[in-house]
Amino acid sequence: MRLSGKTTTIAGFCLGLLLTSGCASLQERIGRQIEYIVPRDEASPGDVFHLGFVLPKEVRGGWVLFLDKKYRIYPRRDLPARTFTVFLPIPKVDPGEYTITCYFLAKKGKPPSKEELTVQILPDFIPQPVETVAARRFKVEGYIQERARIQSLLKKSSYKPEKLQDLVLPLGGEIVSGFGTVRNYQDKAEVALEGIEIVAVSASAIDVNTAADGRVILAEKLPMLGNCVLIDHGYSFATLYCHLRSFEVKAGQEVLRGDRLGLVGRTGGAAVGKRLLYQLFVTGTPVNVQAYTHIEIFE
Protein backbone atom coordinates (compact mmCIF):
# COMPACT_ATOMS: atom_id res chain seq x y z
CA MET A 1 0.00 0.00 0.00
CA ARG A 2 1.41 3.38 -0.94
CA LEU A 3 0.10 6.60 0.54
CA SER A 4 1.02 10.08 -0.65
CA GLY A 5 -0.33 13.60 -0.43
CA LYS A 6 -1.18 16.06 2.29
CA THR A 7 -4.17 14.23 3.77
CA THR A 8 -5.13 10.66 2.92
CA THR A 9 -7.37 8.01 4.48
CA ILE A 10 -6.85 4.47 3.20
CA ALA A 11 -7.39 1.06 4.87
CA GLY A 12 -7.71 2.42 8.36
CA PHE A 13 -4.85 4.91 8.14
CA CYS A 14 -5.61 8.55 8.90
CA LEU A 15 -2.69 10.54 7.57
CA GLY A 16 -2.71 14.25 8.36
CA LEU A 17 -0.13 16.99 8.10
CA LEU A 18 0.29 18.89 11.36
CA LEU A 19 1.72 22.35 10.78
CA THR A 20 4.06 24.15 13.13
CA SER A 21 3.71 27.91 13.18
CA GLY A 22 6.48 29.87 11.54
CA CYS A 23 7.34 27.51 8.63
CA ALA A 24 4.01 26.34 7.23
CA SER A 25 5.00 26.72 3.58
CA LEU A 26 8.09 24.52 3.95
CA GLN A 27 6.17 21.85 5.84
CA GLU A 28 3.29 21.87 3.41
CA ARG A 29 5.69 21.38 0.51
CA ILE A 30 7.44 18.53 2.29
CA GLY A 31 4.13 16.93 3.28
CA ARG A 32 2.87 16.91 -0.31
CA GLN A 33 6.05 15.23 -1.58
CA ILE A 34 6.43 12.44 1.01
CA GLU A 35 5.26 9.05 -0.21
CA TYR A 36 4.35 6.41 2.38
CA ILE A 37 4.70 2.66 1.84
CA VAL A 38 2.48 0.86 4.35
CA PRO A 39 2.17 -2.92 3.83
CA ARG A 40 -0.26 -3.34 6.74
CA ASP A 41 -2.26 -1.20 9.16
CA GLU A 42 -2.83 -3.65 12.02
CA ALA A 43 -0.77 -6.13 14.04
CA SER A 44 -0.75 -8.15 17.26
CA PRO A 45 1.81 -8.26 20.09
CA GLY A 46 4.94 -10.00 18.86
CA ASP A 47 4.40 -8.71 15.31
CA VAL A 48 6.25 -5.86 13.59
CA PHE A 49 4.90 -2.76 11.84
CA HIS A 50 6.99 -1.94 8.76
CA LEU A 51 6.79 1.54 7.26
CA GLY A 52 8.57 2.98 4.24
CA PHE A 53 9.11 6.57 3.14
CA VAL A 54 10.16 8.12 -0.16
CA LEU A 55 11.46 11.50 0.93
CA PRO A 56 12.06 14.70 -1.07
CA LYS A 57 15.55 16.16 -1.30
CA GLU A 58 14.68 18.87 1.23
CA VAL A 59 14.46 16.22 3.98
CA ARG A 60 17.83 15.39 5.53
CA GLY A 61 16.67 12.86 8.11
CA GLY A 62 14.03 12.00 10.64
CA TRP A 63 12.73 9.63 13.26
CA VAL A 64 9.55 7.92 14.42
CA LEU A 65 7.91 7.99 17.86
CA PHE A 66 5.76 4.99 18.78
CA LEU A 67 4.58 3.91 22.24
CA ASP A 68 6.90 6.48 23.85
CA LYS A 69 9.96 5.02 22.13
CA LYS A 70 12.06 6.72 19.47
CA TYR A 71 13.10 4.78 16.34
CA ARG A 72 15.56 5.77 13.65
CA ILE A 73 14.69 5.48 9.98
CA TYR A 74 17.13 3.63 7.74
CA PRO A 75 18.06 4.48 4.15
CA ARG A 76 17.37 1.54 1.83
CA ARG A 77 20.55 1.09 -0.15
CA ASP A 78 18.90 -1.62 -2.28
CA LEU A 79 16.10 0.66 -3.49
CA PRO A 80 15.99 3.94 -5.45
CA ALA A 81 17.51 6.97 -3.76
CA ARG A 82 15.63 8.69 -0.92
CA THR A 83 13.75 5.53 0.15
CA PHE A 84 13.84 4.95 3.92
CA THR A 85 12.38 2.33 6.23
CA VAL A 86 11.58 1.75 9.88
CA PHE A 87 10.55 -1.36 11.83
CA LEU A 88 8.34 -0.99 14.91
CA PRO A 89 8.05 -4.05 17.19
CA ILE A 90 4.71 -4.55 18.94
CA PRO A 91 5.04 -5.27 22.67
CA LYS A 92 2.26 -6.56 24.90
CA VAL A 93 -0.18 -3.66 25.14
CA ASP A 94 -3.94 -3.32 25.34
CA PRO A 95 -5.68 -3.66 21.97
CA GLY A 96 -6.88 -0.46 20.33
CA GLU A 97 -5.81 2.46 18.14
CA TYR A 98 -2.31 3.85 18.55
CA THR A 99 -0.49 6.74 16.94
CA ILE A 100 2.80 6.58 15.03
CA THR A 101 4.31 10.06 14.86
CA CYS A 102 6.84 10.71 12.08
CA TYR A 103 9.25 13.65 12.29
CA PHE A 104 11.14 14.89 9.23
CA LEU A 105 14.06 17.33 9.38
CA ALA A 106 14.56 19.85 6.60
CA LYS A 107 16.74 22.94 7.00
CA LYS A 108 19.02 23.38 9.99
CA GLY A 109 17.49 25.52 12.70
CA LYS A 110 13.96 24.83 11.51
CA PRO A 111 11.50 22.70 13.53
CA PRO A 112 10.70 19.28 12.03
CA SER A 113 7.51 18.64 10.11
CA LYS A 114 5.28 16.13 11.82
CA GLU A 115 2.89 13.53 10.41
CA GLU A 116 0.67 11.12 12.35
CA LEU A 117 -0.51 7.64 11.34
CA THR A 118 -3.24 5.81 13.25
CA VAL A 119 -2.74 2.04 13.47
CA GLN A 120 -4.64 -0.78 15.11
CA ILE A 121 -3.12 -3.21 17.60
CA LEU A 122 -5.18 -6.38 17.82
CA PRO A 123 -5.65 -8.68 20.81
CA ASP A 124 -2.85 -11.14 21.50
CA PHE A 125 -3.94 -14.26 19.64
CA ILE A 126 -0.81 -16.26 20.47
CA PRO A 127 -1.71 -19.15 22.80
CA GLN A 128 0.37 -19.11 25.97
CA PRO A 129 0.51 -22.61 27.41
CA VAL A 130 2.29 -23.21 30.71
CA GLU A 131 5.14 -25.73 30.78
CA THR A 132 6.45 -27.05 34.09
CA VAL A 133 9.99 -28.34 33.64
CA ALA A 134 12.77 -29.79 35.79
CA ALA A 135 15.93 -27.68 35.63
CA ARG A 136 17.84 -27.91 38.91
CA ARG A 137 20.54 -25.45 37.80
CA PHE A 138 18.14 -22.68 36.79
CA LYS A 139 18.66 -19.39 38.65
CA VAL A 140 16.31 -16.55 37.83
CA GLU A 141 18.81 -13.86 38.90
CA GLY A 142 21.41 -15.16 36.48
CA TYR A 143 18.82 -15.43 33.71
CA ILE A 144 17.79 -11.79 34.19
CA GLN A 145 21.42 -10.64 34.18
CA GLU A 146 22.14 -12.45 30.93
CA ARG A 147 19.08 -10.93 29.25
CA ALA A 148 20.23 -7.49 30.38
CA ARG A 149 23.68 -8.08 28.93
CA ILE A 150 22.23 -9.09 25.58
CA GLN A 151 20.12 -5.92 25.57
CA SER A 152 23.21 -3.80 26.19
CA LEU A 153 25.01 -5.45 23.28
CA LEU A 154 22.07 -4.88 20.95
CA LYS A 155 22.30 -1.13 21.56
CA LYS A 156 25.77 -1.18 19.98
CA SER A 157 24.73 -2.83 16.70
CA SER A 158 26.39 -1.33 13.64
CA TYR A 159 26.19 -3.86 10.79
CA LYS A 160 25.08 -2.30 7.48
CA PRO A 161 24.03 -4.87 4.86
CA GLU A 162 23.55 -4.03 1.21
CA LYS A 163 19.89 -5.04 1.31
CA LEU A 164 17.11 -6.01 3.68
CA GLN A 165 17.09 -9.78 4.16
CA ASP A 166 14.56 -12.52 4.77
CA LEU A 167 15.36 -14.90 7.60
CA VAL A 168 15.55 -18.68 7.28
CA LEU A 169 15.14 -21.13 10.15
CA PRO A 170 18.59 -21.99 11.51
CA LEU A 171 17.78 -25.64 12.15
CA GLY A 172 15.67 -28.22 10.36
CA GLY A 173 13.27 -29.74 12.86
CA GLU A 174 10.10 -29.35 14.91
CA ILE A 175 9.11 -26.23 16.82
CA VAL A 176 8.18 -27.66 20.23
CA SER A 177 7.75 -24.43 22.22
CA GLY A 178 6.47 -21.22 20.71
CA PHE A 179 6.85 -17.52 21.38
CA GLY A 180 5.03 -16.53 24.58
CA THR A 181 5.07 -19.97 26.21
CA VAL A 182 5.13 -19.56 29.99
CA ARG A 183 7.76 -21.84 31.52
CA ASN A 184 7.66 -22.82 35.18
CA TYR A 185 11.10 -23.90 36.41
CA GLN A 186 10.13 -26.21 39.29
CA ASP A 187 8.23 -23.39 40.97
CA LYS A 188 11.44 -21.33 41.20
CA ALA A 189 10.21 -18.82 38.63
CA GLU A 190 7.93 -18.40 35.65
CA VAL A 191 9.57 -17.13 32.48
CA ALA A 192 7.83 -16.14 29.25
CA LEU A 193 9.67 -17.64 26.29
CA GLU A 194 10.80 -14.79 24.03
CA GLY A 195 11.72 -17.04 21.13
CA ILE A 196 10.99 -20.52 19.80
CA GLU A 197 12.60 -23.85 20.63
CA ILE A 198 13.43 -26.31 17.88
CA VAL A 199 14.27 -30.00 18.13
CA ALA A 200 16.45 -31.34 15.31
CA VAL A 201 14.70 -33.44 12.69
CA SER A 202 17.21 -36.28 13.26
CA ALA A 203 20.30 -37.13 15.29
CA SER A 204 22.45 -36.53 12.20
CA ALA A 205 20.98 -33.13 11.29
CA ILE A 206 22.09 -31.01 14.25
CA ASP A 207 23.95 -28.17 12.51
CA VAL A 208 22.77 -24.72 13.57
CA ASN A 209 23.21 -22.19 10.75
CA THR A 210 22.93 -18.42 10.67
CA ALA A 211 19.52 -17.12 9.57
CA ALA A 212 20.92 -14.26 7.45
CA ASP A 213 24.12 -12.35 6.71
CA GLY A 214 25.45 -10.41 9.66
CA ARG A 215 28.15 -9.77 12.22
CA VAL A 216 28.62 -11.81 15.40
CA ILE A 217 28.43 -9.59 18.49
CA LEU A 218 28.47 -12.36 21.10
CA ALA A 219 29.84 -15.91 21.06
CA GLU A 220 30.22 -17.05 24.64
CA LYS A 221 29.20 -19.63 27.22
CA LEU A 222 26.72 -18.18 29.74
CA PRO A 223 25.56 -19.92 32.93
CA MET A 224 21.82 -19.94 32.10
CA LEU A 225 21.61 -19.60 28.28
CA GLY A 226 24.58 -21.88 27.68
CA ASN A 227 26.70 -21.53 24.56
CA CYS A 228 25.19 -18.49 22.82
CA VAL A 229 25.70 -16.68 19.54
CA LEU A 230 24.17 -13.24 18.94
CA ILE A 231 24.22 -11.84 15.38
CA ASP A 232 23.52 -8.29 14.20
CA HIS A 233 21.79 -8.30 10.78
CA GLY A 234 21.37 -4.55 10.32
CA TYR A 235 18.17 -2.52 9.91
CA SER A 236 17.63 -3.05 13.69
CA PHE A 237 17.37 -6.88 13.36
CA ALA A 238 19.38 -9.37 15.43
CA THR A 239 19.08 -13.11 16.13
CA LEU A 240 20.11 -15.16 19.16
CA TYR A 241 20.98 -18.87 19.24
CA CYS A 242 21.19 -20.52 22.69
CA HIS A 243 22.05 -23.84 24.39
CA LEU A 244 24.46 -24.89 21.63
CA ARG A 245 26.71 -27.86 22.27
CA SER A 246 29.52 -25.80 20.82
CA PHE A 247 30.01 -22.74 18.64
CA GLU A 248 32.40 -22.20 15.76
CA VAL A 249 32.38 -18.40 15.40
CA LYS A 250 33.74 -15.50 17.41
CA ALA A 251 32.68 -11.95 18.21
CA GLY A 252 33.41 -9.50 15.40
CA GLN A 253 33.29 -12.17 12.69
CA GLU A 254 31.06 -11.59 9.65
CA VAL A 255 28.92 -14.53 8.58
CA LEU A 256 26.72 -15.36 5.61
CA ARG A 257 23.29 -16.92 5.61
CA GLY A 258 23.67 -20.68 6.05
CA ASP A 259 27.12 -20.57 7.66
CA ARG A 260 27.43 -23.08 10.47
CA LEU A 261 27.43 -21.55 13.94
CA GLY A 262 27.67 -24.77 15.94
CA LEU A 263 25.69 -27.84 17.00
CA VAL A 264 22.43 -28.32 18.90
CA GLY A 265 23.09 -28.96 22.57
CA ARG A 266 21.79 -28.77 26.11
CA THR A 267 24.09 -26.25 27.75
CA GLY A 268 23.10 -23.74 30.42
CA GLY A 269 20.87 -23.91 33.47
CA ALA A 270 17.75 -22.83 31.51
CA ALA A 271 18.08 -25.63 28.94
CA VAL A 272 15.16 -28.04 28.53
CA GLY A 273 16.24 -31.08 26.60
CA LYS A 274 18.40 -31.00 23.51
CA ARG A 275 16.83 -27.95 21.86
CA LEU A 276 17.84 -24.77 20.10
CA LEU A 277 16.41 -21.57 21.56
CA TYR A 278 16.15 -19.17 18.62
CA GLN A 279 15.12 -15.53 19.07
CA LEU A 280 14.60 -12.49 16.90
CA PHE A 281 15.05 -8.93 18.18
CA VAL A 282 13.90 -5.75 16.43
CA THR A 283 15.45 -2.60 17.92
CA GLY A 284 16.18 -4.68 21.00
CA THR A 285 12.60 -5.89 21.49
CA PRO A 286 12.00 -9.66 21.24
CA VAL A 287 9.36 -10.45 18.62
CA ASN A 288 7.74 -13.60 17.32
CA VAL A 289 10.22 -14.93 14.76
CA GLN A 290 7.42 -16.93 13.10
CA ALA A 291 5.49 -13.70 12.51
CA TYR A 292 8.45 -12.24 10.60
CA THR A 293 7.52 -14.30 7.57
CA HIS A 294 4.40 -12.12 7.26
CA ILE A 295 6.33 -8.84 7.02
CA GLU A 296 6.34 -7.47 3.48
CA ILE A 297 9.83 -6.16 2.70
CA PHE A 298 8.82 -4.05 -0.28
CA GLU A 299 11.20 -4.11 -3.23
C-alpha positions as CSV (number, residue, x, y, z in Angstrom):
1,M,0.0,0.0,0.0
2,R,1.4,3.4,-0.9
3,L,0.1,6.6,0.5
4,S,1.0,10.1,-0.7
5,G,-0.3,13.6,-0.4
6,K,-1.2,16.1,2.3
7,T,-4.2,14.2,3.8
8,T,-5.1,10.7,2.9
9,T,-7.4,8.0,4.5
10,I,-6.8,4.5,3.2
11,A,-7.4,1.1,4.9
12,G,-7.7,2.4,8.4
13,F,-4.8,4.9,8.1
14,C,-5.6,8.6,8.9
15,L,-2.7,10.5,7.6
16,G,-2.7,14.2,8.4
17,L,-0.1,17.0,8.1
18,L,0.3,18.9,11.4
19,L,1.7,22.3,10.8
20,T,4.1,24.2,13.1
21,S,3.7,27.9,13.2
22,G,6.5,29.9,11.5
23,C,7.3,27.5,8.6
24,A,4.0,26.3,7.2
25,S,5.0,26.7,3.6
26,L,8.1,24.5,4.0
27,Q,6.2,21.8,5.8
28,E,3.3,21.9,3.4
29,R,5.7,21.4,0.5
30,I,7.4,18.5,2.3
31,G,4.1,16.9,3.3
32,R,2.9,16.9,-0.3
33,Q,6.1,15.2,-1.6
34,I,6.4,12.4,1.0
35,E,5.3,9.1,-0.2
36,Y,4.4,6.4,2.4
37,I,4.7,2.7,1.8
38,V,2.5,0.9,4.3
39,P,2.2,-2.9,3.8
40,R,-0.3,-3.3,6.7
41,D,-2.3,-1.2,9.2
42,E,-2.8,-3.7,12.0
43,A,-0.8,-6.1,14.0
44,S,-0.8,-8.1,17.3
45,P,1.8,-8.3,20.1
46,G,4.9,-10.0,18.9
47,D,4.4,-8.7,15.3
48,V,6.3,-5.9,13.6
49,F,4.9,-2.8,11.8
50,H,7.0,-1.9,8.8
51,L,6.8,1.5,7.3
52,G,8.6,3.0,4.2
53,F,9.1,6.6,3.1
54,V,10.2,8.1,-0.2
55,L,11.5,11.5,0.9
56,P,12.1,14.7,-1.1
57,K,15.5,16.2,-1.3
58,E,14.7,18.9,1.2
59,V,14.5,16.2,4.0
60,R,17.8,15.4,5.5
61,G,16.7,12.9,8.1
62,G,14.0,12.0,10.6
63,W,12.7,9.6,13.3
64,V,9.5,7.9,14.4
65,L,7.9,8.0,17.9
66,F,5.8,5.0,18.8
67,L,4.6,3.9,22.2
68,D,6.9,6.5,23.9
69,K,10.0,5.0,22.1
70,K,12.1,6.7,19.5
71,Y,13.1,4.8,16.3
72,R,15.6,5.8,13.7
73,I,14.7,5.5,10.0
74,Y,17.1,3.6,7.7
75,P,18.1,4.5,4.1
76,R,17.4,1.5,1.8
77,R,20.5,1.1,-0.1
78,D,18.9,-1.6,-2.3
79,L,16.1,0.7,-3.5
80,P,16.0,3.9,-5.4
81,A,17.5,7.0,-3.8
82,R,15.6,8.7,-0.9
83,T,13.8,5.5,0.2
84,F,13.8,4.9,3.9
85,T,12.4,2.3,6.2
86,V,11.6,1.8,9.9
87,F,10.5,-1.4,11.8
88,L,8.3,-1.0,14.9
89,P,8.1,-4.1,17.2
90,I,4.7,-4.5,18.9
91,P,5.0,-5.3,22.7
92,K,2.3,-6.6,24.9
93,V,-0.2,-3.7,25.1
94,D,-3.9,-3.3,25.3
95,P,-5.7,-3.7,22.0
96,G,-6.9,-0.5,20.3
97,E,-5.8,2.5,18.1
98,Y,-2.3,3.9,18.6
99,T,-0.5,6.7,16.9
100,I,2.8,6.6,15.0
101,T,4.3,10.1,14.9
102,C,6.8,10.7,12.1
103,Y,9.2,13.6,12.3
104,F,11.1,14.9,9.2
105,L,14.1,17.3,9.4
106,A,14.6,19.8,6.6
107,K,16.7,22.9,7.0
108,K,19.0,23.4,10.0
109,G,17.5,25.5,12.7
110,K,14.0,24.8,11.5
111,P,11.5,22.7,13.5
112,P,10.7,19.3,12.0
113,S,7.5,18.6,10.1
114,K,5.3,16.1,11.8
115,E,2.9,13.5,10.4
116,E,0.7,11.1,12.3
117,L,-0.5,7.6,11.3
118,T,-3.2,5.8,13.3
119,V,-2.7,2.0,13.5
120,Q,-4.6,-0.8,15.1
121,I,-3.1,-3.2,17.6
122,L,-5.2,-6.4,17.8
123,P,-5.6,-8.7,20.8
124,D,-2.9,-11.1,21.5
125,F,-3.9,-14.3,19.6
126,I,-0.8,-16.3,20.5
127,P,-1.7,-19.1,22.8
128,Q,0.4,-19.1,26.0
129,P,0.5,-22.6,27.4
130,V,2.3,-23.2,30.7
131,E,5.1,-25.7,30.8
132,T,6.5,-27.0,34.1
133,V,10.0,-28.3,33.6
134,A,12.8,-29.8,35.8
135,A,15.9,-27.7,35.6
136,R,17.8,-27.9,38.9
137,R,20.5,-25.5,37.8
138,F,18.1,-22.7,36.8
139,K,18.7,-19.4,38.6
140,V,16.3,-16.6,37.8
141,E,18.8,-13.9,38.9
142,G,21.4,-15.2,36.5
143,Y,18.8,-15.4,33.7
144,I,17.8,-11.8,34.2
145,Q,21.4,-10.6,34.2
146,E,22.1,-12.5,30.9
147,R,19.1,-10.9,29.3
148,A,20.2,-7.5,30.4
149,R,23.7,-8.1,28.9
150,I,22.2,-9.1,25.6
151,Q,20.1,-5.9,25.6
152,S,23.2,-3.8,26.2
153,L,25.0,-5.5,23.3
154,L,22.1,-4.9,21.0
155,K,22.3,-1.1,21.6
156,K,25.8,-1.2,20.0
157,S,24.7,-2.8,16.7
158,S,26.4,-1.3,13.6
159,Y,26.2,-3.9,10.8
160,K,25.1,-2.3,7.5
161,P,24.0,-4.9,4.9
162,E,23.5,-4.0,1.2
163,K,19.9,-5.0,1.3
164,L,17.1,-6.0,3.7
165,Q,17.1,-9.8,4.2
166,D,14.6,-12.5,4.8
167,L,15.4,-14.9,7.6
168,V,15.6,-18.7,7.3
169,L,15.1,-21.1,10.1
170,P,18.6,-22.0,11.5
171,L,17.8,-25.6,12.1
172,G,15.7,-28.2,10.4
173,G,13.3,-29.7,12.9
174,E,10.1,-29.4,14.9
175,I,9.1,-26.2,16.8
176,V,8.2,-27.7,20.2
177,S,7.8,-24.4,22.2
178,G,6.5,-21.2,20.7
179,F,6.8,-17.5,21.4
180,G,5.0,-16.5,24.6
181,T,5.1,-20.0,26.2
182,V,5.1,-19.6,30.0
183,R,7.8,-21.8,31.5
184,N,7.7,-22.8,35.2
185,Y,11.1,-23.9,36.4
186,Q,10.1,-26.2,39.3
187,D,8.2,-23.4,41.0
188,K,11.4,-21.3,41.2
189,A,10.2,-18.8,38.6
190,E,7.9,-18.4,35.6
191,V,9.6,-17.1,32.5
192,A,7.8,-16.1,29.2
193,L,9.7,-17.6,26.3
194,E,10.8,-14.8,24.0
195,G,11.7,-17.0,21.1
196,I,11.0,-20.5,19.8
197,E,12.6,-23.8,20.6
198,I,13.4,-26.3,17.9
199,V,14.3,-30.0,18.1
200,A,16.4,-31.3,15.3
201,V,14.7,-33.4,12.7
202,S,17.2,-36.3,13.3
203,A,20.3,-37.1,15.3
204,S,22.5,-36.5,12.2
205,A,21.0,-33.1,11.3
206,I,22.1,-31.0,14.3
207,D,23.9,-28.2,12.5
208,V,22.8,-24.7,13.6
209,N,23.2,-22.2,10.7
210,T,22.9,-18.4,10.7
211,A,19.5,-17.1,9.6
212,A,20.9,-14.3,7.4
213,D,24.1,-12.4,6.7
214,G,25.5,-10.4,9.7
215,R,28.2,-9.8,12.2
216,V,28.6,-11.8,15.4
217,I,28.4,-9.6,18.5
218,L,28.5,-12.4,21.1
219,A,29.8,-15.9,21.1
220,E,30.2,-17.1,24.6
221,K,29.2,-19.6,27.2
222,L,26.7,-18.2,29.7
223,P,25.6,-19.9,32.9
224,M,21.8,-19.9,32.1
225,L,21.6,-19.6,28.3
226,G,24.6,-21.9,27.7
227,N,26.7,-21.5,24.6
228,C,25.2,-18.5,22.8
229,V,25.7,-16.7,19.5
230,L,24.2,-13.2,18.9
231,I,24.2,-11.8,15.4
232,D,23.5,-8.3,14.2
233,H,21.8,-8.3,10.8
234,G,21.4,-4.6,10.3
235,Y,18.2,-2.5,9.9
236,S,17.6,-3.1,13.7
237,F,17.4,-6.9,13.4
238,A,19.4,-9.4,15.4
239,T,19.1,-13.1,16.1
240,L,20.1,-15.2,19.2
241,Y,21.0,-18.9,19.2
242,C,21.2,-20.5,22.7
243,H,22.1,-23.8,24.4
244,L,24.5,-24.9,21.6
245,R,26.7,-27.9,22.3
246,S,29.5,-25.8,20.8
247,F,30.0,-22.7,18.6
248,E,32.4,-22.2,15.8
249,V,32.4,-18.4,15.4
250,K,33.7,-15.5,17.4
251,A,32.7,-12.0,18.2
252,G,33.4,-9.5,15.4
253,Q,33.3,-12.2,12.7
254,E,31.1,-11.6,9.7
255,V,28.9,-14.5,8.6
256,L,26.7,-15.4,5.6
257,R,23.3,-16.9,5.6
258,G,23.7,-20.7,6.0
259,D,27.1,-20.6,7.7
260,R,27.4,-23.1,10.5
261,L,27.4,-21.5,13.9
262,G,27.7,-24.8,15.9
263,L,25.7,-27.8,17.0
264,V,22.4,-28.3,18.9
265,G,23.1,-29.0,22.6
266,R,21.8,-28.8,26.1
267,T,24.1,-26.2,27.8
268,G,23.1,-23.7,30.4
269,G,20.9,-23.9,33.5
270,A,17.8,-22.8,31.5
271,A,18.1,-25.6,28.9
272,V,15.2,-28.0,28.5
273,G,16.2,-31.1,26.6
274,K,18.4,-31.0,23.5
275,R,16.8,-27.9,21.9
276,L,17.8,-24.8,20.1
277,L,16.4,-21.6,21.6
278,Y,16.2,-19.2,18.6
279,Q,15.1,-15.5,19.1
280,L,14.6,-12.5,16.9
281,F,15.1,-8.9,18.2
282,V,13.9,-5.7,16.4
283,T,15.4,-2.6,17.9
284,G,16.2,-4.7,21.0
285,T,12.6,-5.9,21.5
286,P,12.0,-9.7,21.2
287,V,9.4,-10.5,18.6
288,N,7.7,-13.6,17.3
289,V,10.2,-14.9,14.8
290,Q,7.4,-16.9,13.1
291,A,5.5,-13.7,12.5
292,Y,8.5,-12.2,10.6
293,T,7.5,-14.3,7.6
294,H,4.4,-12.1,7.3
295,I,6.3,-8.8,7.0
296,E,6.3,-7.5,3.5
297,I,9.8,-6.2,2.7
298,F,8.8,-4.1,-0.3
299,E,11.2,-4.1,-3.2
